[in-house]
């Protein structure tokens, strides 16, 4: 709520408190996936707040911690694709943070990573599973276009349109 209202100092403090509390919970119960996932989400949210404050190194470190935690969670519980979805969302958010700070090449890589992770998750699920892959594709194509990498942007946009057409029929865009 503090982050949504632009109170970034309060948001940072709240996320740090949540990280401390969730870290203790994970230490006591490391094999409960939900606790580990919630800790990673809190770390990623802190990273977003730090990025908005212009603290890019701190933001990158917290994004790295969240990514490592979610990657380990996926390795520990391979049948649970939720951690892959959360990791894809974290990479998308990292891309947004980088894009908003003018770090377009880094943003393009983050969006590419989000697309690949979400495609990996969907491959393990039945057809028609809910996804934000179209959003990840759109973000990736937009940044590639801003970088002048128009052929890549067109390829990504084509993949996005094909995904939407497969999901909803040929009239979707």
Secondary structure, DSSP 8 states (H G I E B T S, - for coil): -TTTTT-HHHHHHHHHHHHHHHHHHHHH-TT-HHHHHHHHHHHHHHHHHHHHTT-HHHHHHHHHHHHHHHHHHHHHTTT-THHHHHHHHHHHHHHHHHHHTT-HHHHHHHHHHHHHHHHHHHHTS-TT----HHHHHHHHHHHHHHTT-HHHHHHHHHHHHHHHHHHH-TT--
